Every structure is written in C-alpha cells, then in structure tokens.
C-alpha cells in the first residue's frame, strides 16, 4: 500500500483546513493507519478534530502534528491557488506544505515502510494529531493529553513534526520551548476635557514612566539551554480617538517569554511590585499559554541525532528558541520531546513551499528514528 509522499502531501494540501477546521484530513490519515492495524481513538472537542492512534504495546514513541493551517490571505498574491498544490523547480507549493502537511505525509509513509520491514517491533508506535494548533490550542493536543492522563496512558518519547529546520533538514532540532505569560494591565485615571487637564487625571501621562520601568526589569540571565527571559508590549490602547477628551483609562498588554531559570510566580511578583510602588489605580489579569519545558540529552535526542546524521550528514543544533508548540502539553506526561520537521523559511507566508527532496529525506529520518527506538535499542 506504499504511497507517494508527494501525492499524499498534495492530497492533504487540497483540503482547505484553516484552523481549527479539519475538513477531512484526519479521515485520510485514520483510514491510512487503520489499514496498518493501528487502533484509533477520536477525541473530538467542539469544532476541533483530534485522534490518538497506536500500534503495539510497551514503551511509546509518538509522532505529534496538526492538520490545520493558517489562512493563506489574499489568493491573488499567490502564484498559484494555495490549495491547489503544484511542483515548480523541485519545490512543492501550497498552504501547509511546510507547516505541516508535508511532515504528516512523511510520518505516515515512514510508519508504513517501518511496519513492513519490522512488523514485530518492540514497544508501541503512536500518532497524536489535532486540528487546533494554529488557533487557540484549547481543544486540541491539550485535551488529548488530558484524555491520555485520565486513562493512565503515557508517551515516553515524542517527535513533534513542527518545521524546526533552518537551511537543511535536521540542522536544528528543538529540545524545549520557552513559556509564555500574558499580562493585561489597565491603568485608571479620570476622564475630562483636554483643555482643563487640572480637572482630570491623564492615565497616558502617568503610565509612560511606569511602562518603561516594567519593560526594563531584568527577569534572569538565561542559562545553558534558554536565552534570557524577555518582556514585550503586544497591544496598547487608550481613548476613542477624540482630540478633546482625556481618556479615563489606558490598556497595555505585556507578554513574557521565559525559561526555566525563573518561575511564573516570580515574574508576576516582580511585575506587581513595580505597580504597587508606583501608587496607581489599576487592574491586572494574567493568562499563561504555556510553561517552559526541556528535554536534556538522553535516548531520544541521541537516536534522533544519529538518524539525522545517517540521512543528511549534518550535526544538529539543539535549540529552545521560537514560540510555543504543542510540546508544552505533552511535557505534562514527563515525556522526552524533540521537534523535528521541514525547513521554516516559508511557513505562514505567501507561496509557502517545500523541497520535494526534503519530504523524502525527512521521511527516511523518521523511519530511522522508529527503527532506532523500537528495534535497535541498546
């Protein structure tokens, strides 16, 4: 039943599965895995499609990914229809080619070849697939992990197929990610006529030095695995656009990206101390979208590097840079996690594309990882 990786990638790209929609991508994958004797459990939540597929028993190597894609934007800006994939000069173009329908196809074909060669492998091969990675991520991998934990199930090793590579396949692998906290701050003043400032209290004026203090706070110095934690403003708003009204409040949204050298509670306490010391009237809401996680050198990293060297002859750089990923949810099971996928130079862009040769190379690397963890364990 071995299929072409390219044709399978095209088949998935043709489905306009803009997040959190799936629109049939997972049906294709589920039929594929069931034909390989996987047991498949759907864990659908609201408008999000999820499934958990397993074959075998024992220590589990899971591949995680998502069928949803970001919006292609204006179709007219694409050279071709973003959901009508084409090959040009050795590149496959289409929304999701790199992020991450190409990687999904590579996983599928790798599992097919692996099972054909080693039908009696030791351990369990699994796939955790969602359609809610590119949007809220509330009903996707997070809910599947909750389900697995409720069943006392566990993932020992996990390959997340996000596009981690920079120039060539496997040159960079993610062995962790920074955490992300958002602070929604509202500073209150007194609304009034702008010609009579003595009768009002302008929240913009009094907020500026406070904002600068909040941005200048040193959270940590980083460590061997993580760069120093940072804070940035993602949104700021005050008033309704009238030039003769002093507004009554100012809204500022801060985002913190942090490693394991500082806790979320330490970040909050330092932030709040500055606000209290400033003697202002304010309200504050916190939202944490992910805690930092890290996989140190161990069996998964070693076998992944071995497989990359075998098929691409490159020494991977371990990195924790970038945004959050669904690995943050899987980390709750104390899994060893590595993100390894296609190159990321065209993701979320107009004319997203992937080298056809990279699809084949990534699939061989995935197959090698399966063999090195489920057959050649030493």
Secondary structure as GFF3:
##gff-version 3
##sequence-region A 1 378
A	DSSP	alpha_helix	5	13	.	.	.	ID=ss1
A	DSSP	alpha_helix	25	34	.	.	.	ID=ss2
A	DSSP	beta_strand	39	42	.	.	.	ID=ss3
A	DSSP	beta_strand	50	57	.	.	.	ID=ss4
A	DSSP	beta_strand	60	66	.	.	.	ID=ss5
A	DSSP	three_ten_helix	75	77	.	.	.	ID=ss6
A	DSSP	beta_strand	86	88	.	.	.	ID=ss7
A	DSSP	beta_strand	91	93	.	.	.	ID=ss8
A	DSSP	pi_helix	97	101	.	.	.	ID=ss9
A	DSSP	alpha_helix	102	117	.	.	.	ID=ss10
A	DSSP	beta_strand	123	130	.	.	.	ID=ss11
A	DSSP	alpha_helix	141	150	.	.	.	ID=ss12
A	DSSP	beta_strand	157	160	.	.	.	ID=ss13
A	DSSP	beta_strand	172	174	.	.	.	ID=ss14
A	DSSP	beta_strand	176	177	.	.	.	ID=ss15
A	DSSP	beta_strand	179	188	.	.	.	ID=ss16
A	DSSP	beta_strand	192	193	.	.	.	ID=ss17
A	DSSP	three_ten_helix	197	199	.	.	.	ID=ss18
A	DSSP	alpha_helix	203	216	.	.	.	ID=ss19
A	DSSP	beta_strand	230	238	.	.	.	ID=ss20
A	DSSP	beta_strand	245	246	.	.	.	ID=ss21
A	DSSP	beta_strand	249	258	.	.	.	ID=ss22
A	DSSP	alpha_helix	264	277	.	.	.	ID=ss23
A	DSSP	beta_strand	282	290	.	.	.	ID=ss24
A	DSSP	beta_strand	293	294	.	.	.	ID=ss25
A	DSSP	alpha_helix	299	312	.	.	.	ID=ss26
A	DSSP	beta_strand	317	319	.	.	.	ID=ss27
A	DSSP	alpha_helix	327	330	.	.	.	ID=ss28
A	DSSP	three_ten_helix	331	333	.	.	.	ID=ss29
A	DSSP	beta_strand	336	339	.	.	.	ID=ss30
A	DSSP	beta_strand	353	355	.	.	.	ID=ss31
A	DSSP	alpha_helix	356	374	.	.	.	ID=ss32
###
